[in-house]
Amino acid sequence: MVKTLYTELPHAFYQQLQQIKLLVCDVDGVFSDGRIYLGNQGEELKAFHTRDGYGVKALVNAGIEVAVITGRRSAIVKDRMTSLKVSHIIQGEENKADALAELIASLGLSREQVAAIGDDMPDTGMYTHSAVNIAVKDAHPQVIAQANWVTTLPGGFGAVREVCDTLLQANDKLQGILGASV
């Protein structure tokens, strides 16, 4: 077992994390707590955790690509992910497996170089194209059953940061992360 900042992981699995070149994330329920706030004028609000943002920026700065694939379309998501320097923002995509397959092909990656994190059944399609299948702590039970890693933190409350920190630690890049929280 290898001790990470958050938990212990099997040695072979930890070594697998060293091969990851792309982290693909769902948004609602992963970056947020899954709730969508709607105002009387039709405005939509979501809450994002700054620690998750810091982790994503650190991962990108360390040379690991980050992508989001979400079934909903939202200007909030585009703005947030753009501010985090996420290069691949795929919205309004119900077939996440096909979207991820296209992204992997365009980047010239293999399944072994991909990690995917989700919280609900539509996200499990991504697991067919990723070697590291991650569920947030409060994911749907069927998603947890298909994951080979369950975070210790729930979606919207640092789960993305946990994954980013662990990937950085596995790649010996955790100590050098600097920058502002966003």
Protein Blocks (a to p, Z undefined) as FASTA:
>chain_A
ZZdfkbccdfklmmmmmmpcbdcddfehplpnoiacddfkopacddddfklmmmmmmmmm
nopacddddfbdcfklmmmmmmnopabdcehiablmlmmmmmmmmnopafklpccddfbf
klmmmmmmcfbdcddfklcfklmmmpcbdcfbdehiopmmmmmmmmmmmnopmmmpgcdd
ZZ
